[in-house]
Amino acid sequence: MTERKKTVYMSFSTDLIHGGHTTIIQKAAELGELTIGMLTDEVVANYRRFPVLNYEERVKLLESIKGVAKVIPQKTLSYKENLRMLKPDFVVHGDNWVRGFQKSIREEVKQTLLEYGGELVEFPYSENEEYQKLELSQREQLAMPDVRRTRLRKLLEMKPLVSVIEAHSGITGLIAEKTTVLKGGETKQFDAMWCSSLCDSTSKGKPDIELLDMSKRLQTIDEIMDVTTKPIIVDADTGGLTEHFVYNIKTLERMGVSAVIIEDKTGLKKNSLFGTDVEQTQDSIENFCAKIKSGKAALKTKDFFLIARIESLILEKGMDDALKRAFAYVEAGATGIMIHSRKKDPEEIFEFCERFRRKDSTTPLVVVPSSFNSVTEEEFAKRGVNIVIYANQLTRSGFPAMQKVAESILTNERAKEADDMCMSIKEILTLIPEDY
């Protein structure tokens, strides 16, 4: 009787195959018939970085390697589903996951293998400087303007909801880029960054009245782009004069920004959260549509989003006015709609989304839950929201922390008591890209 051939399982995410990968694949194939679970694009984007090659291209790459019997999708970072389906004799991995972020995944694999008597085989991880340079080159490619600009559209096609957090400097950009959590066997990262005029002005000690000219705003955006790879959405306030907006939107597109959001107000900027407590003037539908059309005509690519922000609910103009404007702005060429509210109760946001989606099922909807912050991303996605922007949390958390440290030093006349409130310089430096 012929002995059953052993089966082997490996998981891959990479879109860059080097000698270290082919070596471990060959070792795995020697143990038996090798099946590779290819992480889907969404999982890879949440786990590491956005893949340069899409899922289908990565599958073809692995299928072409000698020793690979077949490639199947792995839809989560967790191996559990595929292992229970295939029940492989061996799971093969490098020993780099014994410590660090993947340690809990490794433990789950070991427990799952115990269910049916499978075995985990680990080979030494390839620490090769040349391989690290190749990975760095992939990261650099993601930072190129034409590549970065397209990623917001790809993320919207790939995911039910895109999560965005504000960044107002290079270091906050790196926090947005690198912060990752592991929850329930899945990883979570922010998908993109929001460059807010409020946070940019605040970081420079200036009032939020469009005091910073566009050259200053572009400088901040460039500083963030210089050290990150994720898509950027820019808050352009009202967009200013149409003649200026046309020029600025072309500059943003050329830089590699993925989207710009302009609000339908006129005059000296007043923050929306003041609502009717201060005098704010909403632009006419006709004028704002003309600005949208001019901006849209200036764009050179189909990847750039021009998103119209509607202030009707902020200014208590009513739901019908908000919806009328939304449909008019889409007709004028807006490729996204942001609806805003300063109420803690999200019901008017939910109502807008429901009524908008009855007529328009495709135009991306954007919300900024600064006030209605109890709503989860899952709930927003169910309501038809595509992009959630956490617009000012890094700014709001940073300043109180710094103020407490300053007060502690003054009170104690030394820095020792402030140490527990501070991150070590070594930890901060690990955020900085090694190629600098």
PyMOL commands that set and color helices and strands:
alter all, ss='L'
color gray80, all
select helices_A, chain A and resi 19-31+41-47+55-63+80-86+95-97+103-114+129-143+145-158+170-178+197-203+214-227+242-255+272-277+285-298+319-332+347-359+377-382+393-412+416-421+425-429
alter helices_A, ss='H'
color red, helices_A
select strands_A, chain A and resi 7-12+33-39+68-74+90-94+119-123+162-166+180-183+186-189+192-195+232-235+259-263+265-266+281-282+305-310+336-339+365-367+387-390
alter strands_A, ss='S'
color yellow, strands_A
deselect
rebuild
show_as cartoon
